Amino acid sequence: MAAVLLDGALRPFEHLKTILDWRTLGIYMRPANEVKDGAKLLSLAQGLRSLLVPSPDVLADTVKELHPLVNLSDKVLPLKSYFNMVQDIQRAKHTQAALRAAGEPMSREVIQQGVSRKLCTEDIFMVACSFLEVEIAKQGSVYYLSGESPDFKETKKNRNPLDLSDEVVLKNLSSGLARPDTDRGAVERGQIDSGFNHLVKLNQLHNLMVESVRLMKADERLTKVDIRKKFSISHTDYERMMSMARRSGLISFRNRKKDPSNSYTLRNDNHERVSEHAKNFGHTPQKMLNKILDDFFGMLDKRKKHEG
């Protein structure tokens, strides 16, 4: 989300919350504790009459799979990449379930028919996006969905978020998703494939994170080098994985030595707010404070340029 520049002469630290980048201050997708609110989800779906939701169960499953993907995503990626990824997860999950449940051998065609009924449609996917209150915007001819990871990196600027409470907007987006990837231009196809592969990698890292934490807790002698070697991952991917683990509460924050020449004392109320945001984003309070200051000084620079 774009930061808001303020008009008029303001004292440097007034309206800090308004000036700061919203991503530092909190995640704006629907909170995890509300994602399982089936009554709200069903009520929303019933109110969007032009979007067909033949199966409330598939809608609930789509919300369940999309929410963590957006939380993991650290980039702005094509909307179609998320749609393809959710369908891919559902297809793999329900195919495995069908194979385990089959008392006797079933044909591939029969399994595929049963699984296809459990995949989200374009309409169902857009209802899920509306319920989760994700950010979708258009740049050029492509619609993008913004990730909400604390490691988010803005890659598509100058976008205006769409109103996902507008039924016409949702139906138009659904119609766009229905267009086969093979009918799209080479550049757009490349972006969709690249976005999909990025989501696959993040999902794999999240799964590796759970296994890595289990191994490290089982054997405290294991080092970062041991984990990287076992799973053949880079230093960057290891750090990203550990950040996921800290946000999930699976491991504690790292304790780094403080530089005596670079030490400041915050008021108790400010310290509590920084610590709260740090916990939400899986950062140390020190890293969170630096991010807040980066945003603040960045906004001051932008405002100064705007006023000049």
MIPAVO-542285 format. One record per residue (C-alpha): residue in one letter; z, y, x; residue number from 1. Coordinates in nm, 4 decimals. Layout:
N
<pt res="A" pz="Z" py="Y" px="X" n="NUM"/>
...
REM end
This chain:
308
<pt res="M" pz="0.0000" py="0.0000" px="0.0000" n="1"/>
<pt res="A" pz="-0.0799" py="0.3423" px="0.1261" n="2"/>
<pt res="A" pz="0.2008" py="0.5727" px="0.2244" n="3"/>
<pt res="V" pz="0.2391" py="0.8920" px="0.0243" n="4"/>
<pt res="L" pz="0.1937" py="1.2238" px="0.2015" n="5"/>
<pt res="L" pz="0.4031" py="1.5044" px="0.0611" n="6"/>
<pt res="D" pz="0.2806" py="1.8549" px="-0.0090" n="7"/>
<pt res="G" pz="0.4814" py="2.1649" px="0.0684" n="8"/>
<pt res="A" pz="0.7242" py="2.2479" px="0.3440" n="9"/>
<pt res="L" pz="0.9854" py="1.9761" px="0.3735" n="10"/>
<pt res="R" pz="1.2705" py="1.9465" px="0.6146" n="11"/>
<pt res="P" pz="1.1983" py="1.6577" px="0.8555" n="12"/>
<pt res="F" pz="1.4292" py="1.3944" px="0.7073" n="13"/>
<pt res="E" pz="1.4068" py="1.4774" px="0.3368" n="14"/>
<pt res="H" pz="1.2413" py="1.2259" px="0.1061" n="15"/>
<pt res="L" pz="1.2441" py="0.9640" px="0.3815" n="16"/>
<pt res="K" pz="1.1913" py="0.6794" px="0.1379" n="17"/>
<pt res="T" pz="0.8794" py="0.8464" px="-0.0014" n="18"/>
<pt res="I" pz="0.7309" py="0.9251" px="0.3387" n="19"/>
<pt res="L" pz="0.7847" py="0.5803" px="0.4886" n="20"/>
<pt res="D" pz="0.5299" py="0.3030" px="0.4596" n="21"/>
<pt res="W" pz="0.6263" py="0.1045" px="0.1497" n="22"/>
<pt res="R" pz="0.5739" py="-0.2268" px="0.3330" n="23"/>
<pt res="T" pz="0.8666" py="-0.1558" px="0.5629" n="24"/>
<pt res="L" pz="1.0949" py="-0.0806" px="0.2714" n="25"/>
<pt res="G" pz="1.0340" py="-0.3898" px="0.0625" n="26"/>
<pt res="I" pz="0.7990" py="-0.6478" px="-0.0827" n="27"/>
<pt res="Y" pz="0.6396" py="-0.5362" px="-0.4032" n="28"/>
<pt res="M" pz="0.5129" py="-0.8652" px="-0.5380" n="29"/>
<pt res="R" pz="0.7285" py="-1.0133" px="-0.8143" n="30"/>
<pt res="P" pz="1.0542" py="-1.1407" px="-0.6543" n="31"/>
<pt res="A" pz="1.0839" py="-1.5125" px="-0.5890" n="32"/>
<pt res="N" pz="1.3723" py="-1.5477" px="-0.8356" n="33"/>
<pt res="E" pz="1.1414" py="-1.4368" px="-1.1200" n="34"/>
<pt res="V" pz="0.8417" py="-1.6537" px="-1.0290" n="35"/>
<pt res="K" pz="0.9792" py="-1.9508" px="-1.2240" n="36"/>
<pt res="D" pz="1.0334" py="-1.7452" px="-1.5397" n="37"/>
<pt res="G" pz="0.8104" py="-1.9535" px="-1.7662" n="38"/>
<pt res="A" pz="0.8803" py="-1.7422" px="-2.0737" n="39"/>
<pt res="K" pz="0.7529" py="-1.4219" px="-1.9099" n="40"/>
<pt res="L" pz="0.4499" py="-1.6007" px="-1.7705" n="41"/>
<pt res="L" pz="0.3569" py="-1.7526" px="-2.1053" n="42"/>
<pt res="S" pz="0.4099" py="-1.4213" px="-2.2830" n="43"/>
<pt res="L" pz="0.1746" py="-1.2477" px="-2.0389" n="44"/>
<pt res="A" pz="-0.0908" py="-1.5168" px="-2.0781" n="45"/>
<pt res="Q" pz="-0.0748" py="-1.4971" px="-2.4580" n="46"/>
<pt res="G" pz="-0.1216" py="-1.1208" px="-2.4436" n="47"/>
<pt res="L" pz="-0.4391" py="-1.1472" px="-2.2346" n="48"/>
<pt res="R" pz="-0.6590" py="-1.2838" px="-2.5114" n="49"/>
<pt res="S" pz="-0.9933" py="-1.2655" px="-2.3301" n="50"/>
<pt res="L" pz="-0.8670" py="-1.4806" px="-2.0427" n="51"/>
<pt res="L" pz="-0.8567" py="-1.8479" px="-2.1325" n="52"/>
<pt res="V" pz="-0.5502" py="-2.0477" px="-2.0293" n="53"/>
<pt res="P" pz="-0.5972" py="-2.3992" px="-2.1701" n="54"/>
<pt res="S" pz="-0.3048" py="-2.5402" px="-1.9724" n="55"/>
<pt res="P" pz="0.0262" py="-2.3543" px="-1.9242" n="56"/>
<pt res="D" pz="0.1197" py="-2.6203" px="-1.6681" n="57"/>
<pt res="V" pz="-0.1825" py="-2.5381" px="-1.4511" n="58"/>
<pt res="L" pz="-0.0997" py="-2.1673" px="-1.4791" n="59"/>
<pt res="A" pz="0.2602" py="-2.2293" px="-1.3671" n="60"/>
<pt res="D" pz="0.1362" py="-2.4448" px="-1.0788" n="61"/>
<pt res="T" pz="-0.1093" py="-2.1724" px="-0.9741" n="62"/>
<pt res="V" pz="0.1708" py="-1.9140" px="-0.9632" n="63"/>
<pt res="K" pz="0.3810" py="-2.1604" px="-0.7645" n="64"/>
<pt res="E" pz="0.1092" py="-2.2102" px="-0.5005" n="65"/>
<pt res="L" pz="-0.0183" py="-1.8512" px="-0.4799" n="66"/>
<pt res="H" pz="0.3214" py="-1.6835" px="-0.4340" n="67"/>
<pt res="P" pz="0.4064" py="-1.8387" px="-0.0934" n="68"/>
<pt res="L" pz="0.0501" py="-1.7825" px="0.0312" n="69"/>
<pt res="V" pz="0.0744" py="-1.4085" px="-0.0314" n="70"/>
<pt res="N" pz="0.4198" py="-1.4060" px="0.1288" n="71"/>
<pt res="L" pz="0.2800" py="-1.5787" px="0.4389" n="72"/>
<pt res="S" pz="-0.0358" py="-1.3698" px="0.4634" n="73"/>
<pt res="D" pz="-0.0269" py="-1.0955" px="0.7250" n="74"/>
<pt res="K" pz="-0.3682" py="-0.9463" px="0.6474" n="75"/>
<pt res="V" pz="-0.5897" py="-0.8076" px="0.3745" n="76"/>
<pt res="L" pz="-0.8195" py="-1.1007" px="0.2885" n="77"/>
<pt res="P" pz="-1.0949" py="-1.1555" px="0.0307" n="78"/>
<pt res="L" pz="-0.9636" py="-1.2433" px="-0.3136" n="79"/>
<pt res="K" pz="-1.2023" py="-1.5409" px="-0.3194" n="80"/>
<pt res="S" pz="-1.0338" py="-1.6790" px="-0.0037" n="81"/>
<pt res="Y" pz="-0.7030" py="-1.7040" px="-0.1929" n="82"/>
<pt res="F" pz="-0.8729" py="-1.8595" px="-0.4962" n="83"/>
<pt res="N" pz="-1.0442" py="-2.1231" px="-0.2805" n="84"/>
<pt res="M" pz="-0.7198" py="-2.1923" px="-0.0947" n="85"/>
<pt res="V" pz="-0.5127" py="-2.2405" px="-0.4110" n="86"/>
<pt res="Q" pz="-0.7730" py="-2.4775" px="-0.5529" n="87"/>
<pt res="D" pz="-0.7835" py="-2.6675" px="-0.2235" n="88"/>
<pt res="I" pz="-0.4038" py="-2.7100" px="-0.2219" n="89"/>
<pt res="Q" pz="-0.4041" py="-2.8239" px="-0.5841" n="90"/>
<pt res="R" pz="-0.6923" py="-3.0643" px="-0.5247" n="91"/>
<pt res="A" pz="-0.5221" py="-3.2286" px="-0.2262" n="92"/>
<pt res="K" pz="-0.1829" py="-3.2439" px="-0.3985" n="93"/>
<pt res="H" pz="-0.3063" py="-3.3946" px="-0.7243" n="94"/>
<pt res="T" pz="-0.5449" py="-3.6363" px="-0.5529" n="95"/>
<pt res="Q" pz="-0.2568" py="-3.7769" px="-0.3469" n="96"/>
<pt res="A" pz="-0.0399" py="-3.8009" px="-0.6582" n="97"/>
<pt res="A" pz="-0.3152" py="-3.9855" px="-0.8477" n="98"/>
<pt res="L" pz="-0.3622" py="-4.2338" px="-0.5650" n="99"/>
<pt res="R" pz="0.0124" py="-4.3032" px="-0.5447" n="100"/>
<pt res="A" pz="0.0498" py="-4.3391" px="-0.9220" n="101"/>
<pt res="A" pz="-0.2467" py="-4.5714" px="-0.9714" n="102"/>
<pt res="G" pz="-0.1210" py="-4.9202" px="-1.0510" n="103"/>
<pt res="E" pz="-0.4642" py="-5.0643" px="-0.9859" n="104"/>
<pt res="P" pz="-0.7701" py="-4.9364" px="-0.7956" n="105"/>
<pt res="M" pz="-0.9410" py="-4.6404" px="-0.9634" n="106"/>
<pt res="S" pz="-1.2910" py="-4.5156" px="-0.8981" n="107"/>
<pt res="R" pz="-1.3381" py="-4.1934" px="-0.7055" n="108"/>
<pt res="E" pz="-1.5122" py="-4.0409" px="-1.0062" n="109"/>
<pt res="V" pz="-1.2208" py="-4.1134" px="-1.2397" n="110"/>
<pt res="I" pz="-0.9720" py="-3.9612" px="-0.9933" n="111"/>
<pt res="Q" pz="-1.1872" py="-3.6510" px="-0.9460" n="112"/>
<pt res="Q" pz="-1.2175" py="-3.6006" px="-1.3218" n="113"/>
<pt res="G" pz="-0.8432" py="-3.6178" px="-1.3647" n="114"/>
<pt res="V" pz="-0.7794" py="-3.3845" px="-1.0722" n="115"/>
<pt res="S" pz="-1.0393" py="-3.1281" px="-1.1841" n="116"/>
<pt res="R" pz="-0.8409" py="-3.0691" px="-1.5038" n="117"/>
<pt res="K" pz="-0.5413" py="-2.9667" px="-1.2919" n="118"/>
<pt res="L" pz="-0.7250" py="-2.7056" px="-1.0838" n="119"/>
<pt res="C" pz="-0.6919" py="-2.3376" px="-1.1674" n="120"/>
<pt res="T" pz="-0.9886" py="-2.1708" px="-1.3302" n="121"/>
<pt res="E" pz="-1.0938" py="-1.8159" px="-1.2468" n="122"/>
<pt res="D" pz="-0.9183" py="-1.6881" px="-1.5611" n="123"/>
<pt res="I" pz="-0.5973" py="-1.8751" px="-1.4830" n="124"/>
<pt res="F" pz="-0.6002" py="-1.7470" px="-1.1260" n="125"/>
<pt res="M" pz="-0.6313" py="-1.3866" px="-1.2396" n="126"/>
<pt res="V" pz="-0.3469" py="-1.4267" px="-1.4914" n="127"/>
<pt res="A" pz="-0.1362" py="-1.5595" px="-1.2019" n="128"/>
<pt res="C" pz="-0.2305" py="-1.2548" px="-0.9907" n="129"/>
<pt res="S" pz="-0.1325" py="-1.0239" px="-1.2753" n="130"/>
<pt res="F" pz="0.2002" py="-1.2011" px="-1.3235" n="131"/>
<pt res="L" pz="0.2837" py="-1.1875" px="-0.9524" n="132"/>
<pt res="E" pz="0.1835" py="-0.8195" px="-0.9389" n="133"/>
<pt res="V" pz="-0.0125" py="-0.8586" px="-0.6170" n="134"/>
<pt res="E" pz="-0.2228" py="-0.5768" px="-0.4755" n="135"/>
<pt res="I" pz="-0.5990" py="-0.6146" px="-0.5218" n="136"/>
<pt res="A" pz="-0.8505" py="-0.3474" px="-0.4266" n="137"/>
<pt res="K" pz="-1.2214" py="-0.3152" px="-0.3628" n="138"/>
<pt res="Q" pz="-1.3919" py="-0.2095" px="-0.0444" n="139"/>
<pt res="G" pz="-1.7697" py="-0.2075" px="-0.0493" n="140"/>
<pt res="S" pz="-1.8738" py="-0.4947" px="-0.2718" n="141"/>
<pt res="V" pz="-1.5781" py="-0.7196" px="-0.1851" n="142"/>
<pt res="Y" pz="-1.2404" py="-0.7442" px="-0.3580" n="143"/>
<pt res="Y" pz="-0.9412" py="-0.7950" px="-0.1290" n="144"/>
<pt res="L" pz="-0.5836" py="-0.9093" px="-0.1830" n="145"/>
<pt res="S" pz="-0.3120" py="-0.7699" px="0.0454" n="146"/>
<pt res="G" pz="-0.0722" py="-1.0099" px="0.2112" n="147"/>
<pt res="E" pz="0.2993" py="-0.9311" px="0.2000" n="148"/>
<pt res="S" pz="0.4290" py="-1.0857" px="0.5188" n="149"/>
<pt res="P" pz="0.6612" py="-0.8595" px="0.7222" n="150"/>
<pt res="D" pz="0.4077" py="-0.9154" px="1.0030" n="151"/>
<pt res="F" pz="0.1384" py="-0.7519" px="0.7878" n="152"/>
<pt res="K" pz="-0.1446" py="-0.5735" px="0.9714" n="153"/>
<pt res="E" pz="-0.3604" py="-0.3294" px="0.7753" n="154"/>
<pt res="T" pz="-0.7245" py="-0.4256" px="0.8299" n="155"/>
<pt res="K" pz="-0.8971" py="-0.2714" px="0.5264" n="156"/>
<pt res="K" pz="-0.8175" py="0.0961" px="0.4739" n="157"/>
<pt res="N" pz="-0.9116" py="0.3542" px="0.2112" n="158"/>
<pt res="R" pz="-0.8705" py="0.1165" px="-0.0828" n="159"/>
<pt res="N" pz="-0.7514" py="0.2011" px="-0.4320" n="160"/>
<pt res="P" pz="-0.5414" py="-0.0784" px="-0.5908" n="161"/>
<pt res="L" pz="-0.6633" py="-0.2022" px="-0.9281" n="162"/>
<pt res="D" pz="-0.4514" py="-0.2060" px="-1.2432" n="163"/>
<pt res="L" pz="-0.3825" py="-0.5753" px="-1.2981" n="164"/>
<pt res="S" pz="-0.2251" py="-0.5073" px="-1.6359" n="165"/>
<pt res="D" pz="-0.5716" py="-0.4076" px="-1.7626" n="166"/>
<pt res="E" pz="-0.7328" py="-0.7040" px="-1.9352" n="167"/>
<pt res="V" pz="-1.0859" py="-0.5744" px="-1.8713" n="168"/>
<pt res="V" pz="-1.0156" py="-0.5443" px="-1.4990" n="169"/>
<pt res="L" pz="-0.8820" py="-0.9005" px="-1.4871" n="170"/>
<pt res="K" pz="-1.1828" py="-1.0396" px="-1.6738" n="171"/>
<pt res="N" pz="-1.4249" py="-0.8603" px="-1.4414" n="172"/>
<pt res="L" pz="-1.2438" py="-1.0012" px="-1.1390" n="173"/>
<pt res="S" pz="-1.2512" py="-1.3475" px="-1.2944" n="174"/>
<pt res="S" pz="-1.6274" py="-1.3206" px="-1.3498" n="175"/>
<pt res="G" pz="-1.6696" py="-1.2203" px="-0.9861" n="176"/>
<pt res="L" pz="-1.4718" py="-1.5238" px="-0.8682" n="177"/>
<pt res="A" pz="-1.6989" py="-1.7520" px="-1.0713" n="178"/>
<pt res="R" pz="-1.9983" py="-1.6548" px="-0.8615" n="179"/>
<pt res="P" pz="-2.0689" py="-1.9451" px="-0.6194" n="180"/>
<pt res="D" pz="-2.0090" py="-1.8711" px="-0.2534" n="181"/>
<pt res="T" pz="-2.3606" py="-1.9960" px="-0.1768" n="182"/>
<pt res="D" pz="-2.5047" py="-1.7121" px="-0.3880" n="183"/>
<pt res="R" pz="-2.3292" py="-1.4453" px="-0.1829" n="184"/>
<pt res="G" pz="-2.4606" py="-1.2611" px="0.1208" n="185"/>
<pt res="A" pz="-2.4037" py="-1.3980" px="0.4692" n="186"/>
<pt res="V" pz="-2.1494" py="-1.1271" px="0.5579" n="187"/>
<pt res="E" pz="-1.9412" py="-1.1817" px="0.2442" n="188"/>
<pt res="R" pz="-1.9558" py="-1.5603" px="0.2854" n="189"/>
<pt res="G" pz="-1.8355" py="-1.5204" px="0.6418" n="190"/>
<pt res="Q" pz="-1.5434" py="-1.3035" px="0.5327" n="191"/>
<pt res="I" pz="-1.4446" py="-1.5518" px="0.2610" n="192"/>
<pt res="D" pz="-1.4580" py="-1.8454" px="0.5037" n="193"/>
<pt res="S" pz="-1.2675" py="-1.6523" px="0.7714" n="194"/>
<pt res="G" pz="-0.9983" py="-1.5524" px="0.5203" n="195"/>
<pt res="F" pz="-0.9685" py="-1.9096" px="0.3958" n="196"/>
<pt res="N" pz="-0.9321" py="-2.0430" px="0.7515" n="197"/>
<pt res="H" pz="-0.6638" py="-1.7829" px="0.8249" n="198"/>
<pt res="L" pz="-0.4643" py="-1.8934" px="0.5199" n="199"/>
<pt res="V" pz="-0.5046" py="-2.2571" px="0.6229" n="200"/>
<pt res="K" pz="-0.3651" py="-2.1772" px="0.9677" n="201"/>
<pt res="L" pz="-0.0678" py="-1.9846" px="0.8275" n="202"/>
<pt res="N" pz="0.0064" py="-2.2700" px="0.5886" n="203"/>
<pt res="Q" pz="-0.0118" py="-2.5204" px="0.8749" n="204"/>
<pt res="L" pz="0.2212" py="-2.3071" px="1.0863" n="205"/>
<pt res="H" pz="0.4682" py="-2.2935" px="0.7994" n="206"/>
<pt res="N" pz="0.4636" py="-2.6722" px="0.7733" n="207"/>
<pt res="L" pz="0.4995" py="-2.7054" px="1.1517" n="208"/>
<pt res="M" pz="0.7891" py="-2.4607" px="1.1383" n="209"/>
<pt res="V" pz="0.9908" py="-2.6896" px="0.9150" n="210"/>
<pt res="E" pz="0.9290" py="-2.9870" px="1.1454" n="211"/>
<pt res="S" pz="0.9976" py="-2.7800" px="1.4595" n="212"/>
<pt res="V" pz="1.3333" py="-2.6588" px="1.3292" n="213"/>
<pt res="R" pz="1.4275" py="-3.0157" px="1.2383" n="214"/>
<pt res="L" pz="1.3459" py="-3.1344" px="1.5911" n="215"/>
<pt res="M" pz="1.5317" py="-2.8470" px="1.7600" n="216"/>
<pt res="K" pz="1.8430" py="-2.9057" px="1.5518" n="217"/>
<pt res="A" pz="1.8291" py="-3.2786" px="1.6250" n="218"/>
<pt res="D" pz="1.7979" py="-3.2197" px="2.0009" n="219"/>
<pt res="E" pz="1.9341" py="-2.8886" px="2.1319" n="220"/>
<pt res="R" pz="1.7800" py="-2.9568" px="2.4726" n="221"/>
<pt res="L" pz="1.4315" py="-2.8929" px="2.3366" n="222"/>
<pt res="T" pz="1.2844" py="-2.5639" px="2.4583" n="223"/>
<pt res="K" pz="1.0093" py="-2.3347" px="2.3356" n="224"/>
<pt res="V" pz="0.7764" py="-2.4938" px="2.5907" n="225"/>
<pt res="D" pz="0.8557" py="-2.8412" px="2.4546" n="226"/>
<pt res="I" pz="0.7746" py="-2.7361" px="2.0966" n="227"/>
<pt res="R" pz="0.4542" py="-2.5570" px="2.1979" n="228"/>
<pt res="K" pz="0.3415" py="-2.8594" px="2.3966" n="229"/>
<pt res="K" pz="0.4207" py="-3.1074" px="2.1199" n="230"/>
<pt res="F" pz="0.2259" py="-2.9172" px="1.8536" n="231"/>
<pt res="S" pz="-0.0354" py="-2.7634" px="2.0876" n="232"/>
<pt res="I" pz="0.0288" py="-2.4076" px="1.9719" n="233"/>
<pt res="S" pz="0.0074" py="-2.0723" px="2.1501" n="234"/>
<pt res="H" pz="0.2956" py="-1.8411" px="2.2334" n="235"/>
<pt res="T" pz="0.1839" py="-1.6070" px="1.9529" n="236"/>
<pt res="D" pz="0.1794" py="-1.8881" px="1.6974" n="237"/>
<pt res="Y" pz="0.5214" py="-2.0079" px="1.8147" n="238"/>
<pt res="E" pz="0.6713" py="-1.6605" px="1.7698" n="239"/>
<pt res="R" pz="0.5094" py="-1.6288" px="1.4274" n="240"/>
<pt res="M" pz="0.6508" py="-1.9697" px="1.3338" n="241"/>
<pt res="M" pz="1.0013" py="-1.8745" px="1.4455" n="242"/>
<pt res="S" pz="0.9806" py="-1.5495" px="1.2502" n="243"/>
<pt res="M" pz="0.9024" py="-1.7580" px="0.9410" n="244"/>
<pt res="A" pz="1.2041" py="-1.9764" px="1.0187" n="245"/>
<pt res="R" pz="1.4377" py="-1.6771" px="1.0497" n="246"/>
<pt res="R" pz="1.3138" py="-1.5318" px="0.7207" n="247"/>
<pt res="S" pz="1.3722" py="-1.8691" px="0.5567" n="248"/>
<pt res="G" pz="1.7266" py="-1.8775" px="0.6921" n="249"/>
<pt res="L" pz="1.6606" py="-2.1984" px="0.8868" n="250"/>
<pt res="I" pz="1.7568" py="-2.0475" px="1.2223" n="251"/>
<pt res="S" pz="1.9716" py="-1.7515" px="1.3224" n="252"/>
<pt res="F" pz="1.8514" py="-1.4257" px="1.4682" n="253"/>
<pt res="R" pz="1.8080" py="-1.3998" px="1.8427" n="254"/>
<pt res="N" pz="2.0765" py="-1.2148" px="2.0388" n="255"/>
<pt res="R" pz="1.9214" py="-0.9904" px="2.2997" n="256"/>
<pt res="K" pz="2.1072" py="-0.8005" px="2.5715" n="257"/>
<pt res="K" pz="2.1395" py="-0.4309" px="2.4966" n="258"/>
<pt res="D" pz="2.0265" py="-0.1664" px="2.7390" n="259"/>
<pt res="P" pz="2.3276" py="0.0667" px="2.7900" n="260"/>
<pt res="S" pz="2.0965" py="0.3627" px="2.8454" n="261"/>
<pt res="N" pz="1.9261" py="0.3034" px="2.5101" n="262"/>
<pt res="S" pz="2.2148" py="0.2653" px="2.2706" n="263"/>
<pt res="Y" pz="2.2762" py="0.4524" px="1.9452" n="264"/>
<pt res="T" pz="2.5401" py="0.4329" px="1.6744" n="265"/>
<pt res="L" pz="2.4342" py="0.4484" px="1.3089" n="266"/>
<pt res="R" pz="2.6500" py="0.5603" px="1.0218" n="267"/>
<pt res="N" pz="2.7890" py="0.2614" px="0.8348" n="268"/>
<pt res="D" pz="2.5759" py="0.3224" px="0.5246" n="269"/>
<pt res="N" pz="2.2554" py="0.3461" px="0.7303" n="270"/>
<pt res="H" pz="2.3506" py="0.0368" px="0.9284" n="271"/>
<pt res="E" pz="2.4012" py="-0.1590" px="0.6058" n="272"/>
<pt res="R" pz="2.0614" py="-0.0532" px="0.4699" n="273"/>
<pt res="V" pz="1.8825" py="-0.1403" px="0.7945" n="274"/>
<pt res="S" pz="2.0601" py="-0.4771" px="0.8067" n="275"/>
<pt res="E" pz="1.9636" py="-0.5519" px="0.4456" n="276"/>
<pt res="H" pz="1.5948" py="-0.4811" px="0.5112" n="277"/>
<pt res="A" pz="1.6118" py="-0.6790" px="0.8357" n="278"/>
<pt res="K" pz="1.7449" py="-0.9815" px="0.6502" n="279"/>
<pt res="N" pz="1.4714" py="-0.9555" px="0.3836" n="280"/>
<pt res="F" pz="1.1956" py="-0.9374" px="0.6431" n="281"/>
<pt res="G" pz="1.3291" py="-1.1909" px="0.8909" n="282"/>
<pt res="H" pz="1.3764" py="-0.9358" px="1.1700" n="283"/>
<pt res="T" pz="1.6723" py="-0.8378" px="1.3822" n="284"/>
<pt res="P" pz="1.8314" py="-0.5067" px="1.2750" n="285"/>
<pt res="Q" pz="1.7049" py="-0.3570" px="1.6012" n="286"/>
<pt res="K" pz="1.3447" py="-0.4562" px="1.5317" n="287"/>
<pt res="M" pz="1.3749" py="-0.3368" px="1.1719" n="288"/>
<pt res="L" pz="1.5074" py="0.0008" px="1.2810" n="289"/>
<pt res="N" pz="1.2204" py="0.0398" px="1.5257" n="290"/>
<pt res="K" pz="0.9702" py="-0.0428" px="1.2502" n="291"/>
<pt res="I" pz="1.1282" py="0.2150" px="1.0205" n="292"/>
<pt res="L" pz="1.1138" py="0.4785" px="1.2948" n="293"/>
<pt res="D" pz="0.7535" py="0.3850" px="1.3772" n="294"/>
<pt res="D" pz="0.6597" py="0.4413" px="1.0129" n="295"/>
<pt res="F" pz="0.8556" py="0.7637" px="0.9929" n="296"/>
<pt res="F" pz="0.7059" py="0.9208" px="1.3038" n="297"/>
<pt res="G" pz="0.3622" py="0.7944" px="1.2047" n="298"/>
<pt res="M" pz="0.3933" py="0.9652" px="0.8663" n="299"/>
<pt res="L" pz="0.5137" py="1.2867" px="1.0307" n="300"/>
<pt res="D" pz="0.2081" py="1.2829" px="1.2572" n="301"/>
<pt res="K" pz="-0.0218" py="1.2249" px="0.9592" n="302"/>
<pt res="R" pz="0.1466" py="1.5011" px="0.7597" n="303"/>
<pt res="K" pz="0.1179" py="1.7416" px="1.0526" n="304"/>
<pt res="K" pz="-0.2517" py="1.6622" px="1.0854" n="305"/>
<pt res="H" pz="-0.2972" py="1.6960" px="0.7093" n="306"/>
<pt res="E" pz="-0.1237" py="2.0343" px="0.7012" n="307"/>
<pt res="G" pz="-0.3172" py="2.1561" px="1.0020" n="308"/>
REM end
